[in-house]
């Protein structure tokens, strides 16, 4: 089995699905009991027509040669010629386990005696190739401008706070600007954006779960909240009397954004913001 270095590409010569695959980054999501190790693989369509992703199968191999079965999340959208698709490959691992010297084993899926389609469960995989994986993961950012959440970028600004001590209601509002790389197709199913607010003096915390680019019909059915593509405004409302009473409104809060996926989360950015001072 060939093993490619971190910056190499795997060329798929499957008839009708010529493509180059390369590792974009690795990320670790955590919860109280386990780690979710994620590899993002970028596929570039080398065909002269729109194509779907090939069905892929994968394993993660650690430095002790332990193999972890991996789940592959492809987008169902067709990819334009010379366009790209982002494939998310995830594997559950023991919490705190070393993430150095890792390899991704990836191949094309087979069902019976032919290539598997995206909606089929494969029996096996072939043309298996290994990728060496980077030891260094992307550090959490410390900005609220053009936050990198590939294929999205998100900017937050113009924070405003209103408090009604009689009705015990706190509202934090801010402007949003959400952009997207339209030439890269990816599946965001299962991902949620968590916004967490912690008062820096009292340490009281509140949080909300947000969808990105969700359809209005989906939101009306679930009662969820979302940030739309382009410019908009978002409001967080809090009716927790204990939180409202303990906030030091002359000071700052720390805003943290997390990406939540399959019951695990990863810190994206962390930034202090004044309660009553707009951050342009």
C-alpha positions in Angstrom: 0.0 0.0 0.0 1.5 3.4 -1.0 1.8 6.0 1.8 1.8 9.6 0.7 3.4 12.5 2.5 1.3 15.3 4.0 1.4 17.6 0.9 1.0 14.9 -1.7 -2.2 14.1 -3.7 -3.9 10.8 -4.4 -5.1 10.7 -8.0 -8.2 8.6 -8.6 -8.3 7.2 -12.1 -11.8 5.8 -11.8 -13.5 6.0 -15.2 -15.9 9.0 -15.2 -14.6 10.2 -11.8 -11.1 11.4 -12.3 -10.1 13.4 -9.3 -7.3 14.5 -7.0 -7.6 14.0 -3.2 -5.4 15.8 -0.6 -5.6 16.3 3.1 -6.7 19.8 4.1 -6.4 19.6 7.9 -7.0 17.5 11.0 -9.1 18.5 14.0 -9.9 16.9 17.4 -13.4 17.4 18.9 -13.9 16.3 22.5 -16.6 15.5 25.1 -16.3 14.1 28.6 -15.5 10.6 27.6 -13.9 10.4 24.1 -12.2 12.3 21.3 -13.6 12.5 17.8 -10.6 12.8 15.4 -11.5 14.4 12.1 -9.6 14.6 8.8 -10.9 16.9 6.2 -10.0 15.7 2.7 -10.4 17.9 -0.4 -11.4 16.4 -3.7 -10.8 18.3 -6.9 -13.0 17.3 -9.9 -10.8 16.7 -13.0 -13.7 15.8 -15.2 -15.1 18.2 -17.8 -18.6 17.6 -16.4 -20.5 17.8 -13.1 -19.9 14.7 -11.0 -20.9 13.3 -7.6 -18.4 12.2 -5.0 -17.1 8.6 -5.3 -18.1 6.5 -2.3 -15.1 6.2 0.0 -14.2 4.0 2.9 -11.5 4.8 5.5 -9.6 3.9 8.6 -7.4 6.0 11.0 -4.2 4.4 12.1 -2.3 5.6 15.1 1.4 5.5 15.9 0.9 2.1 17.6 -0.7 0.7 14.4 -4.1 0.5 16.0 -6.8 0.8 13.3 -9.9 2.9 14.1 -13.0 2.5 11.8 -13.9 5.9 10.3 -17.1 7.4 9.1 -17.0 9.3 5.8 -19.4 12.2 5.2 -19.6 13.3 1.6 -21.8 15.9 0.1 -24.6 14.7 -2.2 -24.3 17.8 -4.4 -22.6 17.5 -7.8 -19.2 19.2 -8.1 -18.5 21.5 -11.1 -15.5 20.9 -13.4 -12.3 22.0 -11.5 -14.5 22.6 -8.5 -13.8 21.0 -5.1 -15.7 18.9 -2.5 -14.8 18.6 1.1 -15.0 15.1 2.6 -15.2 14.8 6.4 -13.7 11.6 7.8 -14.2 11.0 11.6 -13.1 8.3 14.0 -13.9 7.8 17.7 -10.7 7.5 19.9 -9.9 7.3 23.6 -10.0 10.7 25.3 -6.6 12.3 25.4 -4.9 9.7 23.2 -1.8 10.9 21.3 -2.6 12.4 17.9 1.0 12.3 16.5 2.3 9.9 13.8 -1.2 9.3 12.5 -2.2 8.0 9.1 -5.4 8.0 7.0 -6.1 4.9 5.0 -8.6 5.6 2.2 -10.0 3.7 -0.7 -12.9 3.4 -3.1 -15.9 1.5 -1.8 -17.3 -1.7 -3.4 -20.8 -3.2 -3.2 -20.9 -6.7 -4.6 -18.8 -6.7 -7.8 -19.1 -3.0 -8.6 -18.4 0.4 -7.1 -20.8 1.4 -4.3 -23.1 4.4 -4.7 -23.3 7.1 -2.1 -26.4 5.6 -0.5 -25.1 2.0 -0.4 -23.3 0.3 2.5 -20.0 -1.1 1.0 -18.8 -4.6 1.4 -15.1 -3.8 0.9 -12.8 -1.1 -0.5 -9.9 -1.2 -2.9 -7.1 1.1 -4.4 -6.2 1.7 -0.8 -3.8 4.6 -0.2 -2.3 5.9 3.0 -1.8 9.6 3.9 0.6 10.8 6.6 -1.3 13.2 8.7 0.0 16.5 10.2 0.8 16.4 13.9 -0.2 20.1 14.4 -3.8 21.1 14.5 -5.2 24.6 13.8 -5.1 26.6 17.0 -8.3 28.4 18.2 -8.5 31.9 16.7 -8.7 35.1 18.8 -10.7 37.3 16.4 -14.3 38.0 15.6 -13.5 39.2 12.1 -13.5 36.7 9.2 -13.4 33.7 11.5 -12.3 30.7 9.5 -14.8 27.9 9.5 -14.1 26.5 6.0 -16.0 26.6 3.7 -17.5 29.4 5.7 -16.2 32.7 7.1 -18.0 34.5 9.9 -17.7 38.1 11.2 -19.4 39.4 14.3 -19.6 43.1 15.2 -21.6 46.0 16.7 -22.4 44.3 20.0 -25.2 45.8 22.1 -26.7 44.8 25.5 -30.0 45.7 27.1 -31.1 44.6 30.6 -34.5 44.8 32.2 -34.0 43.9 35.9 -37.8 44.0 36.5 -38.7 41.4 33.9 -35.3 39.7 34.4 -34.5 39.8 30.7 -31.0 40.3 29.1 -30.7 40.7 25.4 -27.3 40.7 23.6 -27.5 41.6 19.9 -24.8 41.8 17.3 -24.4 42.1 13.5 -23.3 39.0 11.5 -21.7 38.5 8.1 -21.5 34.9 6.8 -19.6 34.1 3.7 -19.1 30.8 1.9 -16.8 29.4 -0.7 -19.3 28.5 -3.4 -16.9 26.5 -5.4 -16.4 24.0 -2.6 -19.3 21.5 -1.9 -19.5 20.0 1.6 -21.9 18.4 4.0 -22.7 20.4 7.1 -25.2 17.8 8.4 -24.7 17.2 12.1 -22.8 20.4 12.7 -24.0 23.1 15.0 -22.4 26.4 16.1 -22.3 26.9 19.9 -22.0 30.5 21.1 -20.9 30.8 24.7 -20.9 33.9 26.8 -19.0 34.0 30.1 -18.8 37.1 32.4 -15.1 37.6 33.1 -15.6 38.7 36.7 -18.3 36.4 38.1 -17.6 33.5 35.7 -21.4 32.9 35.1 -22.1 31.4 31.7 -24.8 31.2 29.1 -24.9 29.6 25.7 -27.0 28.9 22.6 -26.9 26.5 19.7 -27.1 28.0 16.2 -27.5 26.6 12.7 -25.6 28.1 9.7 -27.4 28.7 6.5 -30.5 26.6 7.6 -33.6 26.6 5.5 -36.4 28.7 7.0 -38.8 25.7 6.8 -36.3 23.6 8.8 -36.1 26.3 11.5 -39.9 26.7 11.7 -40.2 23.0 12.3 -37.5 22.7 15.0 -37.8 26.1 16.6 -34.1 26.6 16.2 -32.1 29.8 15.5 -29.7 30.4 12.5 -27.3 32.8 10.9 -28.0 33.4 7.2 -25.6 33.9 4.4 -24.7 37.5 3.9 -25.3 40.3 6.4 -27.8 40.0 9.3 -28.4 40.5 12.9 -28.6 38.0 15.7 -30.1 38.3 19.2 -29.4 36.2 22.3 -32.0 36.4 25.1 -31.5 35.3 28.6 -34.1 35.0 31.4 -31.9 33.3 34.0 -32.1 35.6 37.1 -29.0 34.2 38.6 -26.9 34.9 35.5 -28.4 38.4 35.1 -27.8 39.4 38.7 -24.2 38.2 38.8 -23.0 39.9 35.5 -20.5 42.8 36.0 -21.9 45.1 33.3 -19.1 47.6 33.7 -16.6 44.9 32.6 -16.3 42.3 29.8 -17.6 39.0 28.8 -15.6 36.3 26.9 -17.3 35.1 23.7 -16.4 31.6 22.6 -17.6 29.9 19.4 -17.6 26.1 19.2 -18.3 23.7 16.3 -20.4 20.8 17.7 -20.4 17.6 15.7 -21.7 14.1 16.7 -21.8 14.9 20.4 -18.3 16.4 20.5 -17.1 20.0 20.2 -14.1 22.1 19.2 -13.2 25.6 20.1 -13.0 27.9 17.0 -12.4 31.3 18.5 -12.3 33.1 21.9 -12.4 36.9 22.3 -13.2 39.4 25.2 -16.0 41.9 24.5 -17.2 44.8 26.7 -20.8 44.5 27.8 -21.8 48.0 26.8 -19.2 49.0 24.2 -19.7 48.2 20.5 -16.9 46.2 18.8 -16.7 47.5 15.3 
